[in-house]
Amino acid sequence: MTSENNVTPLRKPQPCPECGKPSTRDSYPFCSERCRSLDLNRWFTGSYAIPVSETGENTEDDPDDRG
């Protein structure tokens, strides 16, 4: 049997998006369960959001405005 330590990783460790330490296989792309939980908490609290500019103009074609 092969040990998990003997397995060659397919990619080199990437830095953790939270703290910058090398990521681990178990918590990828994070380095630990703590950093994974911090990121998940940010999603739950709405810290991550896509900025929207409210100009009042609709740039998409409105299907109801065909005329």
CHARMM internal coordinates of N, CA and C (Angstrom, degrees):
IC EDIT
DIST 1 N 1 CA 1.4493
DIST 1 CA 1 C 1.5245
ANGL 1 N 1 CA 1 C 109.36
DIST 1 C 2 N 1.3040
ANGL 1 CA 1 C 2 N 114.99
DIHE 1 N 1 CA 1 C 2 N 149.28
DIST 2 N 2 CA 1.4585
ANGL 1 C 2 N 2 CA 118.94
DIHE 1 CA 1 C 2 N 2 CA 178.29
DIST 2 CA 2 C 1.5141
ANGL 2 N 2 CA 2 C 109.76
DIHE 1 C 2 N 2 CA 2 C -99.25
DIST 2 C 3 N 1.2855
ANGL 2 CA 2 C 3 N 114.33
DIHE 2 N 2 CA 2 C 3 N 141.16
DIST 3 N 3 CA 1.4573
ANGL 2 C 3 N 3 CA 120.45
DIHE 2 CA 2 C 3 N 3 CA 177.09
DIST 3 CA 3 C 1.5183
ANGL 3 N 3 CA 3 C 109.04
DIHE 2 C 3 N 3 CA 3 C -82.53
DIST 3 C 4 N 1.3221
ANGL 3 CA 3 C 4 N 117.08
DIHE 3 N 3 CA 3 C 4 N 152.70
DIST 4 N 4 CA 1.4623
ANGL 3 C 4 N 4 CA 120.61
DIHE 3 CA 3 C 4 N 4 CA 178.30
DIST 4 CA 4 C 1.5265
ANGL 4 N 4 CA 4 C 110.72
DIHE 3 C 4 N 4 CA 4 C -62.71
DIST 4 C 5 N 1.3290
ANGL 4 CA 4 C 5 N 117.32
DIHE 4 N 4 CA 4 C 5 N -25.82
DIST 5 N 5 CA 1.4610
ANGL 4 C 5 N 5 CA 121.11
DIHE 4 CA 4 C 5 N 5 CA 178.78
DIST 5 CA 5 C 1.5237
ANGL 5 N 5 CA 5 C 112.00
DIHE 4 C 5 N 5 CA 5 C -72.34
DIST 5 C 6 N 1.3335
ANGL 5 CA 5 C 6 N 117.97
DIHE 5 N 5 CA 5 C 6 N -22.43
DIST 6 N 6 CA 1.4570
ANGL 5 C 6 N 6 CA 121.67
DIHE 5 CA 5 C 6 N 6 CA -178.20
DIST 6 CA 6 C 1.5186
ANGL 6 N 6 CA 6 C 112.83
DIHE 5 C 6 N 6 CA 6 C -87.84
DIST 6 C 7 N 1.3049
ANGL 6 CA 6 C 7 N 118.40
DIHE 6 N 6 CA 6 C 7 N -6.77
DIST 7 N 7 CA 1.4572
ANGL 6 C 7 N 7 CA 122.13
DIHE 6 CA 6 C 7 N 7 CA -178.23
DIST 7 CA 7 C 1.5223
ANGL 7 N 7 CA 7 C 109.34
DIHE 6 C 7 N 7 CA 7 C -78.02
DIST 7 C 8 N 1.3269
ANGL 7 CA 7 C 8 N 115.71
DIHE 7 N 7 CA 7 C 8 N 129.46
DIST 8 N 8 CA 1.4588
ANGL 7 C 8 N 8 CA 120.27
DIHE 7 CA 7 C 8 N 8 CA 177.98
DIST 8 CA 8 C 1.5223
ANGL 8 N 8 CA 8 C 108.88
DIHE 7 C 8 N 8 CA 8 C -79.56
DIST 8 C 9 N 1.3263
ANGL 8 CA 8 C 9 N 117.99
DIHE 8 N 8 CA 8 C 9 N 124.37
DIST 9 N 9 CA 1.4711
ANGL 8 C 9 N 9 CA 119.54
DIHE 8 CA 8 C 9 N 9 CA -179.91
DIST 9 CA 9 C 1.5223
ANGL 9 N 9 CA 9 C 111.02
DIHE 8 C 9 N 9 CA 9 C -67.10
DIST 9 C 10 N 1.3312
ANGL 9 CA 9 C 10 N 116.37
DIHE 9 N 9 CA 9 C 10 N 146.90
DIST 10 N 10 CA 1.4559
ANGL 9 C 10 N 10 CA 121.45
DIHE 9 CA 9 C 10 N 10 CA 179.38
DIST 10 CA 10 C 1.5171
ANGL 10 N 10 CA 10 C 111.91
DIHE 9 C 10 N 10 CA 10 C -76.13
DIST 10 C 11 N 1.3095
ANGL 10 CA 10 C 11 N 116.95
DIHE 10 N 10 CA 10 C 11 N -24.94
DIST 11 N 11 CA 1.4670
ANGL 10 C 11 N 11 CA 120.90
DIHE 10 CA 10 C 11 N 11 CA 178.85
DIST 11 CA 11 C 1.5186
ANGL 11 N 11 CA 11 C 108.36
DIHE 10 C 11 N 11 CA 11 C -137.16
DIST 11 C 12 N 1.3226
ANGL 11 CA 11 C 12 N 115.45
DIHE 11 N 11 CA 11 C 12 N 152.60
DIST 12 N 12 CA 1.4599
ANGL 11 C 12 N 12 CA 118.38
DIHE 11 CA 11 C 12 N 12 CA 178.34
DIST 12 CA 12 C 1.5233
ANGL 12 N 12 CA 12 C 109.21
DIHE 11 C 12 N 12 CA 12 C -76.01
DIST 12 C 13 N 1.3303
ANGL 12 CA 12 C 13 N 117.24
DIHE 12 N 12 CA 12 C 13 N 153.78
DIST 13 N 13 CA 1.4678
ANGL 12 C 13 N 13 CA 120.18
DIHE 12 CA 12 C 13 N 13 CA -178.54
DIST 13 CA 13 C 1.5278
ANGL 13 N 13 CA 13 C 111.92
DIHE 12 C 13 N 13 CA 13 C -59.20
DIST 13 C 14 N 1.2989
ANGL 13 CA 13 C 14 N 115.53
DIHE 13 N 13 CA 13 C 14 N 135.24
DIST 14 N 14 CA 1.4591
ANGL 13 C 14 N 14 CA 122.71
DIHE 13 CA 13 C 14 N 14 CA 177.08
DIST 14 CA 14 C 1.5237
ANGL 14 N 14 CA 14 C 108.17
DIHE 13 C 14 N 14 CA 14 C -98.20
DIST 14 C 15 N 1.3191
ANGL 14 CA 14 C 15 N 117.84
DIHE 14 N 14 CA 14 C 15 N 155.35
DIST 15 N 15 CA 1.4659
ANGL 14 C 15 N 15 CA 118.55
DIHE 14 CA 14 C 15 N 15 CA 177.74
DIST 15 CA 15 C 1.5303
ANGL 15 N 15 CA 15 C 111.31
DIHE 14 C 15 N 15 CA 15 C -68.46
DIST 15 C 16 N 1.3066
ANGL 15 CA 15 C 16 N 114.97
DIHE 15 N 15 CA 15 C 16 N 143.26
DIST 16 N 16 CA 1.4626
ANGL 15 C 16 N 16 CA 121.92
DIHE 15 CA 15 C 16 N 16 CA 177.38
DIST 16 CA 16 C 1.5278
ANGL 16 N 16 CA 16 C 108.70
DIHE 15 C 16 N 16 CA 16 C -64.17
DIST 16 C 17 N 1.3369
ANGL 16 CA 16 C 17 N 118.99
DIHE 16 N 16 CA 16 C 17 N 132.73
DIST 17 N 17 CA 1.4600
ANGL 16 C 17 N 17 CA 120.41
DIHE 16 CA 16 C 17 N 17 CA 179.98
DIST 17 CA 17 C 1.5329
ANGL 17 N 17 CA 17 C 113.50
DIHE 16 C 17 N 17 CA 17 C -67.36
DIST 17 C 18 N 1.3211
ANGL 17 CA 17 C 18 N 117.72
DIHE 17 N 17 CA 17 C 18 N -16.83
DIST 18 N 18 CA 1.4664
ANGL 17 C 18 N 18 CA 121.09
DIHE 17 CA 17 C 18 N 18 CA -179.78
DIST 18 CA 18 C 1.5208
ANGL 18 N 18 CA 18 C 112.70
DIHE 17 C 18 N 18 CA 18 C -88.35
DIST 18 C 19 N 1.3464
ANGL 18 CA 18 C 19 N 116.90
DIHE 18 N 18 CA 18 C 19 N -48.86
DIST 19 N 19 CA 1.4693
ANGL 18 C 19 N 19 CA 119.35
DIHE 18 CA 18 C 19 N 19 CA -172.01
DIST 19 CA 19 C 1.5199
ANGL 19 N 19 CA 19 C 114.18
DIHE 18 C 19 N 19 CA 19 C -122.78
DIST 19 C 20 N 1.3319
ANGL 19 CA 19 C 20 N 118.44
DIHE 19 N 19 CA 19 C 20 N -13.10
DIST 20 N 20 CA 1.4559
ANGL 19 C 20 N 20 CA 120.93
DIHE 19 CA 19 C 20 N 20 CA 177.48
DIST 20 CA 20 C 1.5179
ANGL 20 N 20 CA 20 C 115.11
DIHE 19 C 20 N 20 CA 20 C 91.31
DIST 20 C 21 N 1.3358
ANGL 20 CA 20 C 21 N 118.67
DIHE 20 N 20 CA 20 C 21 N -5.88
DIST 21 N 21 CA 1.4648
ANGL 20 C 21 N 21 CA 120.88
DIHE 20 CA 20 C 21 N 21 CA 176.93
DIST 21 CA 21 C 1.5275
ANGL 21 N 21 CA 21 C 108.68
DIHE 20 C 21 N 21 CA 21 C -70.62
DIST 21 C 22 N 1.3446
ANGL 21 CA 21 C 22 N 117.78
DIHE 21 N 21 CA 21 C 22 N 160.08
DIST 22 N 22 CA 1.4712
ANGL 21 C 22 N 22 CA 119.54
DIHE 21 CA 21 C 22 N 22 CA 178.17
DIST 22 CA 22 C 1.5315
ANGL 22 N 22 CA 22 C 110.96
DIHE 21 C 22 N 22 CA 22 C -61.49
DIST 22 C 23 N 1.3162
ANGL 22 CA 22 C 23 N 117.06
DIHE 22 N 22 CA 22 C 23 N 139.34
DIST 23 N 23 CA 1.4627
ANGL 22 C 23 N 23 CA 121.52
DIHE 22 CA 22 C 23 N 23 CA -179.67
DIST 23 CA 23 C 1.5237
ANGL 23 N 23 CA 23 C 110.01
DIHE 22 C 23 N 23 CA 23 C -72.27
DIST 23 C 24 N 1.3275
ANGL 23 CA 23 C 24 N 115.40
DIHE 23 N 23 CA 23 C 24 N 157.84
DIST 24 N 24 CA 1.4601
ANGL 23 C 24 N 24 CA 121.06
DIHE 23 CA 23 C 24 N 24 CA 177.33
DIST 24 CA 24 C 1.5142
ANGL 24 N 24 CA 24 C 109.24
DIHE 23 C 24 N 24 CA 24 C -110.60
DIST 24 C 25 N 1.3064
ANGL 24 CA 24 C 25 N 115.19
DIHE 24 N 24 CA 24 C 25 N 159.87
DIST 25 N 25 CA 1.4557
ANGL 24 C 25 N 25 CA 120.91
DIHE 24 CA 24 C 25 N 25 CA -179.11
DIST 25 CA 25 C 1.5344
ANGL 25 N 25 CA 25 C 111.01
DIHE 24 C 25 N 25 CA 25 C -64.44
DIST 25 C 26 N 1.3170
ANGL 25 CA 25 C 26 N 116.91
DIHE 25 N 25 CA 25 C 26 N -39.77
DIST 26 N 26 CA 1.4685
ANGL 25 C 26 N 26 CA 121.04
DIHE 25 CA 25 C 26 N 26 CA -176.60
DIST 26 CA 26 C 1.5198
ANGL 26 N 26 CA 26 C 113.38
DIHE 25 C 26 N 26 CA 26 C -71.20
DIST 26 C 27 N 1.3190
ANGL 26 CA 26 C 27 N 118.05
DIHE 26 N 26 CA 26 C 27 N -29.81
DIST 27 N 27 CA 1.4666
ANGL 26 C 27 N 27 CA 121.28
DIHE 26 CA 26 C 27 N 27 CA -174.77
DIST 27 CA 27 C 1.5184
ANGL 27 N 27 CA 27 C 113.02
DIHE 26 C 27 N 27 CA 27 C -116.96
DIST 27 C 28 N 1.3313
ANGL 27 CA 27 C 28 N 118.40
DIHE 27 N 27 CA 27 C 28 N 16.84
DIST 28 N 28 CA 1.4619
ANGL 27 C 28 N 28 CA 122.18
DIHE 27 CA 27 C 28 N 28 CA -175.04
DIST 28 CA 28 C 1.5211
ANGL 28 N 28 CA 28 C 111.37
DIHE 27 C 28 N 28 CA 28 C -50.40
DIST 28 C 29 N 1.3030
ANGL 28 CA 28 C 29 N 120.49
DIHE 28 N 28 CA 28 C 29 N 134.61
DIST 29 N 29 CA 1.4576
ANGL 28 C 29 N 29 CA 130.18
DIHE 28 CA 28 C 29 N 29 CA 7.85
DIST 29 CA 29 C 1.5231
ANGL 29 N 29 CA 29 C 113.25
DIHE 28 C 29 N 29 CA 29 C -90.56
DIST 29 C 30 N 1.3197
ANGL 29 CA 29 C 30 N 117.53
DIHE 29 N 29 CA 29 C 30 N 13.97
DIST 30 N 30 CA 1.4604
ANGL 29 C 30 N 30 CA 121.63
DIHE 29 CA 29 C 30 N 30 CA -177.49
DIST 30 CA 30 C 1.5198
ANGL 30 N 30 CA 30 C 110.35
DIHE 29 C 30 N 30 CA 30 C -98.10
DIST 30 C 31 N 1.3398
ANGL 30 CA 30 C 31 N 116.34
DIHE 30 N 30 CA 30 C 31 N 167.55
DIST 31 N 31 CA 1.4622
ANGL 30 C 31 N 31 CA 120.68
DIHE 30 CA 30 C 31 N 31 CA -179.23
DIST 31 CA 31 C 1.5252
ANGL 31 N 31 CA 31 C 111.67
DIHE 30 C 31 N 31 CA 31 C -90.49
DIST 31 C 32 N 1.3229
ANGL 31 CA 31 C 32 N 117.43
DIHE 31 N 31 CA 31 C 32 N -20.43
DIST 32 N 32 CA 1.4605
ANGL 31 C 32 N 32 CA 120.43
DIHE 31 CA 31 C 32 N 32 CA -176.15
DIST 32 CA 32 C 1.5245
ANGL 32 N 32 CA 32 C 110.04
DIHE 31 C 32 N 32 CA 32 C -155.92
DIST 32 C 33 N 1.3115
ANGL 32 CA 32 C 33 N 114.28
DIHE 32 N 32 CA 32 C 33 N 168.53
DIST 33 N 33 CA 1.4611
ANGL 32 C 33 N 33 CA 120.15
DIHE 32 CA 32 C 33 N 33 CA 176.65
DIST 33 CA 33 C 1.5274
ANGL 33 N 33 CA 33 C 110.41
DIHE 32 C 33 N 33 CA 33 C -65.39
DIST 33 C 34 N 1.3271
ANGL 33 CA 33 C 34 N 116.97
DIHE 33 N 33 CA 33 C 34 N -30.94
DIST 34 N 34 CA 1.4628
ANGL 33 C 34 N 34 CA 121.26
DIHE 33 CA 33 C 34 N 34 CA 178.51
DIST 34 CA 34 C 1.5234
ANGL 34 N 34 CA 34 C 110.79
DIHE 33 C 34 N 34 CA 34 C -62.20
DIST 34 C 35 N 1.3344
ANGL 34 CA 34 C 35 N 117.19
DIHE 34 N 34 CA 34 C 35 N -48.98
DIST 35 N 35 CA 1.4672
ANGL 34 C 35 N 35 CA 120.23
DIHE 34 CA 34 C 35 N 35 CA -179.77
DIST 35 CA 35 C 1.5287
ANGL 35 N 35 CA 35 C 110.82
DIHE 34 C 35 N 35 CA 35 C -65.81
DIST 35 C 36 N 1.3252
ANGL 35 CA 35 C 36 N 116.62
DIHE 35 N 35 CA 35 C 36 N -35.77
DIST 36 N 36 CA 1.4667
ANGL 35 C 36 N 36 CA 120.64
DIHE 35 CA 35 C 36 N 36 CA 177.04
DIST 36 CA 36 C 1.5267
ANGL 36 N 36 CA 36 C 110.13
DIHE 35 C 36 N 36 CA 36 C -62.29
DIST 36 C 37 N 1.3352
ANGL 36 CA 36 C 37 N 116.71
DIHE 36 N 36 CA 36 C 37 N -43.03
DIST 37 N 37 CA 1.4641
ANGL 36 C 37 N 37 CA 121.30
DIHE 36 CA 36 C 37 N 37 CA -179.97
DIST 37 CA 37 C 1.5257
ANGL 37 N 37 CA 37 C 111.89
DIHE 36 C 37 N 37 CA 37 C -68.08
DIST 37 C 38 N 1.3310
ANGL 37 CA 37 C 38 N 117.26
DIHE 37 N 37 CA 37 C 38 N -37.56
DIST 38 N 38 CA 1.4665
ANGL 37 C 38 N 38 CA 120.42
DIHE 37 CA 37 C 38 N 38 CA 177.06
DIST 38 CA 38 C 1.5272
ANGL 38 N 38 CA 38 C 110.67
DIHE 37 C 38 N 38 CA 38 C -60.36
DIST 38 C 39 N 1.3187
ANGL 38 CA 38 C 39 N 116.71
DIHE 38 N 38 CA 38 C 39 N -43.98
DIST 39 N 39 CA 1.4549
ANGL 38 C 39 N 39 CA 120.92
DIHE 38 CA 38 C 39 N 39 CA 179.95
DIST 39 CA 39 C 1.5298
ANGL 39 N 39 CA 39 C 110.97
DIHE 38 C 39 N 39 CA 39 C -65.62
DIST 39 C 40 N 1.3216
ANGL 39 CA 39 C 40 N 116.67
DIHE 39 N 39 CA 39 C 40 N -43.13
DIST 40 N 40 CA 1.4615
ANGL 39 C 40 N 40 CA 120.76
DIHE 39 CA 39 C 40 N 40 CA 179.16
DIST 40 CA 40 C 1.5254
ANGL 40 N 40 CA 40 C 110.67
DIHE 39 C 40 N 40 CA 40 C -61.87
DIST 40 C 41 N 1.3238
ANGL 40 CA 40 C 41 N 116.71
DIHE 40 N 40 CA 40 C 41 N -40.19
DIST 41 N 41 CA 1.4631
ANGL 40 C 41 N 41 CA 120.71
DIHE 40 CA 40 C 41 N 41 CA 177.76
DIST 41 CA 41 C 1.5276
ANGL 41 N 41 CA 41 C 110.99
DIHE 40 C 41 N 41 CA 41 C -61.67
DIST 41 C 42 N 1.3260
ANGL 41 CA 41 C 42 N 117.30
DIHE 41 N 41 CA 41 C 42 N -38.06
DIST 42 N 42 CA 1.4673
ANGL 41 C 42 N 42 CA 119.97
DIHE 41 CA 41 C 42 N 42 CA 178.45
DIST 42 CA 42 C 1.5246
ANGL 42 N 42 CA 42 C 111.05
DIHE 41 C 42 N 42 CA 42 C -64.15
DIST 42 C 43 N 1.3225
ANGL 42 CA 42 C 43 N 117.13
DIHE 42 N 42 CA 42 C 43 N -36.67
DIST 43 N 43 CA 1.4674
ANGL 42 C 43 N 43 CA 119.60
DIHE 42 CA 42 C 43 N 43 CA 176.39
DIST 43 CA 43 C 1.5275
ANGL 43 N 43 CA 43 C 110.21
DIHE 42 C 43 N 43 CA 43 C -65.90
DIST 43 C 44 N 1.3391
ANGL 43 CA 43 C 44 N 116.55
DIHE 43 N 43 CA 43 C 44 N -44.29
DIST 44 N 44 CA 1.4677
ANGL 43 C 44 N 44 CA 120.48
DIHE 43 CA 43 C 44 N 44 CA -177.76
DIST 44 CA 44 C 1.5208
ANGL 44 N 44 CA 44 C 112.82
DIHE 43 C 44 N 44 CA 44 C -65.63
DIST 44 C 45 N 1.3193
ANGL 44 CA 44 C 45 N 118.10
DIHE 44 N 44 CA 44 C 45 N -34.82
DIST 45 N 45 CA 1.4625
ANGL 44 C 45 N 45 CA 120.92
DIHE 44 CA 44 C 45 N 45 CA -177.59
DIST 45 CA 45 C 1.5208
ANGL 45 N 45 CA 45 C 113.19
DIHE 44 C 45 N 45 CA 45 C -87.45
DIST 45 C 46 N 1.3234
ANGL 45 CA 45 C 46 N 117.62
DIHE 45 N 45 CA 45 C 46 N -3.30
DIST 46 N 46 CA 1.4581
ANGL 45 C 46 N 46 CA 120.64
DIHE 45 CA 45 C 46 N 46 CA 177.21
DIST 46 CA 46 C 1.5160
ANGL 46 N 46 CA 46 C 114.18
DIHE 45 C 46 N 46 CA 46 C 83.58
DIST 46 C 47 N 1.3283
ANGL 46 CA 46 C 47 N 117.52
DIHE 46 N 46 CA 46 C 47 N 17.03
DIST 47 N 47 CA 1.4640
ANGL 46 C 47 N 47 CA 120.13
DIHE 46 CA 46 C 47 N 47 CA 178.52
DIST 47 CA 47 C 1.5237
ANGL 47 N 47 CA 47 C 111.85
DIHE 46 C 47 N 47 CA 47 C -67.21
DIST 47 C 48 N 1.3242
ANGL 47 CA 47 C 48 N 116.19
DIHE 47 N 47 CA 47 C 48 N -30.71
DIST 48 N 48 CA 1.4561
ANGL 47 C 48 N 48 CA 120.35
DIHE 47 CA 47 C 48 N 48 CA 176.88
DIST 48 CA 48 C 1.5235
ANGL 48 N 48 CA 48 C 107.66
DIHE 47 C 48 N 48 CA 48 C -92.77
DIST 48 C 49 N 1.3123
ANGL 48 CA 48 C 49 N 116.76
DIHE 48 N 48 CA 48 C 49 N 122.46
DIST 49 N 49 CA 1.4599
ANGL 48 C 49 N 49 CA 120.89
DIHE 48 CA 48 C 49 N 49 CA -179.95
DIST 49 CA 49 C 1.5195
ANGL 49 N 49 CA 49 C 109.18
DIHE 48 C 49 N 49 CA 49 C -149.25
DIST 49 C 50 N 1.2974
ANGL 49 CA 49 C 50 N 116.00
DIHE 49 N 49 CA 49 C 50 N 151.81
DIST 50 N 50 CA 1.4564
ANGL 49 C 50 N 50 CA 121.67
DIHE 49 CA 49 C 50 N 50 CA 176.10
DIST 50 CA 50 C 1.5169
ANGL 50 N 50 CA 50 C 107.44
DIHE 49 C 50 N 50 CA 50 C -89.92
DIST 50 C 51 N 1.3324
ANGL 50 CA 50 C 51 N 117.60
DIHE 50 N 50 CA 50 C 51 N 121.21
DIST 51 N 51 CA 1.4664
ANGL 50 C 51 N 51 CA 119.30
DIHE 50 CA 50 C 51 N 51 CA -179.12
DIST 51 CA 51 C 1.5274
ANGL 51 N 51 CA 51 C 111.36
DIHE 50 C 51 N 51 CA 51 C -67.20
DIST 51 C 52 N 1.3110
ANGL 51 CA 51 C 52 N 115.63
DIHE 51 N 51 CA 51 C 52 N 137.94
DIST 52 N 52 CA 1.4575
ANGL 51 C 52 N 52 CA 121.99
DIHE 51 CA 51 C 52 N 52 CA -179.58
DIST 52 CA 52 C 1.5187
ANGL 52 N 52 CA 52 C 108.30
DIHE 51 C 52 N 52 CA 52 C -125.21
DIST 52 C 53 N 1.3152
ANGL 52 CA 52 C 53 N 115.89
DIHE 52 N 52 CA 52 C 53 N 131.68
DIST 53 N 53 CA 1.4613
ANGL 52 C 53 N 53 CA 118.75
DIHE 52 CA 52 C 53 N 53 CA 175.61
DIST 53 CA 53 C 1.5219
ANGL 53 N 53 CA 53 C 108.09
DIHE 52 C 53 N 53 CA 53 C -96.95
DIST 53 C 54 N 1.2988
ANGL 53 CA 53 C 54 N 116.61
DIHE 53 N 53 CA 53 C 54 N 121.36
DIST 54 N 54 CA 1.4560
ANGL 53 C 54 N 54 CA 122.45
DIHE 53 CA 53 C 54 N 54 CA -177.58
DIST 54 CA 54 C 1.5221
ANGL 54 N 54 CA 54 C 108.91
DIHE 53 C 54 N 54 CA 54 C -95.50
DIST 54 C 55 N 1.3312
ANGL 54 CA 54 C 55 N 116.69
DIHE 54 N 54 CA 54 C 55 N 94.00
DIST 55 N 55 CA 1.4590
ANGL 54 C 55 N 55 CA 120.86
DIHE 54 CA 54 C 55 N 55 CA -178.43
DIST 55 CA 55 C 1.5177
ANGL 55 N 55 CA 55 C 111.92
DIHE 54 C 55 N 55 CA 55 C -97.68
DIST 55 C 56 N 1.3276
ANGL 55 CA 55 C 56 N 116.66
DIHE 55 N 55 CA 55 C 56 N -13.20
DIST 56 N 56 CA 1.4545
ANGL 55 C 56 N 56 CA 119.42
DIHE 55 CA 55 C 56 N 56 CA -178.80
DIST 56 CA 56 C 1.5176
ANGL 56 N 56 CA 56 C 113.04
DIHE 55 C 56 N 56 CA 56 C 88.50
DIST 56 C 57 N 1.3107
ANGL 56 CA 56 C 57 N 117.19
DIHE 56 N 56 CA 56 C 57 N -10.07
DIST 57 N 57 CA 1.4597
ANGL 56 C 57 N 57 CA 120.92
DIHE 56 CA 56 C 57 N 57 CA 178.70
DIST 57 CA 57 C 1.5144
ANGL 57 N 57 CA 57 C 109.07
DIHE 56 C 57 N 57 CA 57 C -99.18
DIST 57 C 58 N 1.3005
ANGL 57 CA 57 C 58 N 116.12
DIHE 57 N 57 CA 57 C 58 N 136.85
DIST 58 N 58 CA 1.4471
ANGL 57 C 58 N 58 CA 121.68
DIHE 57 CA 57 C 58 N 58 CA 177.44
DIST 58 CA 58 C 1.5218
ANGL 58 N 58 CA 58 C 107.77
DIHE 57 C 58 N 58 CA 58 C -94.34
DIST 58 C 59 N 1.3215
ANGL 58 CA 58 C 59 N 117.04
DIHE 58 N 58 CA 58 C 59 N 111.35
DIST 59 N 59 CA 1.4611
ANGL 58 C 59 N 59 CA 120.31
DIHE 58 CA 58 C 59 N 59 CA -177.66
DIST 59 CA 59 C 1.5207
ANGL 59 N 59 CA 59 C 112.14
DIHE 58 C 59 N 59 CA 59 C -85.22
DIST 59 C 60 N 1.3232
ANGL 59 CA 59 C 60 N 117.40
DIHE 59 N 59 CA 59 C 60 N -15.19
DIST 60 N 60 CA 1.4568
ANGL 59 C 60 N 60 CA 120.44
DIHE 59 CA 59 C 60 N 60 CA 178.78
DIST 60 CA 60 C 1.5227
ANGL 60 N 60 CA 60 C 109.51
DIHE 59 C 60 N 60 CA 60 C -89.11
DIST 60 C 61 N 1.3122
ANGL 60 CA 60 C 61 N 115.71
DIHE 60 N 60 CA 60 C 61 N 153.32
DIST 61 N 61 CA 1.4625
ANGL 60 C 61 N 61 CA 119.91
DIHE 60 CA 60 C 61 N 61 CA 176.77
DIST 61 CA 61 C 1.5146
ANGL 61 N 61 CA 61 C 109.03
DIHE 60 C 61 N 61 CA 61 C -71.16
DIST 61 C 62 N 1.3031
ANGL 61 CA 61 C 62 N 116.74
DIHE 61 N 61 CA 61 C 62 N 125.24
DIST 62 N 62 CA 1.4519
ANGL 61 C 62 N 62 CA 122.18
DIHE 61 CA 61 C 62 N 62 CA 178.90
DIST 62 CA 62 C 1.5218
ANGL 62 N 62 CA 62 C 108.22
DIHE 61 C 62 N 62 CA 62 C -87.85
DIST 62 C 63 N 1.3390
ANGL 62 CA 62 C 63 N 118.89
DIHE 62 N 62 CA 62 C 63 N 120.82
DIST 63 N 63 CA 1.4666
ANGL 62 C 63 N 63 CA 120.22
DIHE 62 CA 62 C 63 N 63 CA -177.59
DIST 63 CA 63 C 1.5354
ANGL 63 N 63 CA 63 C 113.12
DIHE 62 C 63 N 63 CA 63 C -62.93
DIST 63 C 64 N 1.3363
ANGL 63 CA 63 C 64 N 117.69
DIHE 63 N 63 CA 63 C 64 N -21.99
DIST 64 N 64 CA 1.4620
ANGL 63 C 64 N 64 CA 120.09
DIHE 63 CA 63 C 64 N 64 CA 179.77
DIST 64 CA 64 C 1.5276
ANGL 64 N 64 CA 64 C 112.42
DIHE 63 C 64 N 64 CA 64 C -81.57
DIST 64 C 65 N 1.3205
ANGL 64 CA 64 C 65 N 118.54
DIHE 64 N 64 CA 64 C 65 N -13.43
DIST 65 N 65 CA 1.4639
ANGL 64 C 65 N 65 CA 122.36
DIHE 64 CA 64 C 65 N 65 CA -177.82
DIST 65 CA 65 C 1.5266
ANGL 65 N 65 CA 65 C 112.88
DIHE 64 C 65 N 65 CA 65 C -95.23
DIST 65 C 66 N 1.3096
ANGL 65 CA 65 C 66 N 117.03
DIHE 65 N 65 CA 65 C 66 N 22.66
DIST 66 N 66 CA 1.4645
ANGL 65 C 66 N 66 CA 119.04
DIHE 65 CA 65 C 66 N 66 CA 177.40
DIST 66 CA 66 C 1.5199
ANGL 66 N 66 CA 66 C 108.19
DIHE 65 C 66 N 66 CA 66 C -78.17
DIST 66 C 67 N 1.2760
ANGL 66 CA 66 C 67 N 115.51
DIHE 66 N 66 CA 66 C 67 N 127.32
DIST 67 N 67 CA 1.4295
ANGL 66 C 67 N 67 CA 111.60
DIHE 66 CA 66 C 67 N 67 CA -176.55
DIST 67 CA 67 C 1.4097
ANGL 67 N 67 CA 67 C 116.53
DIHE 66 C 67 N 67 CA 67 C -158.13
END
COOR INIT
IC SEED 1 N 1 CA 1 C
IC BUILD
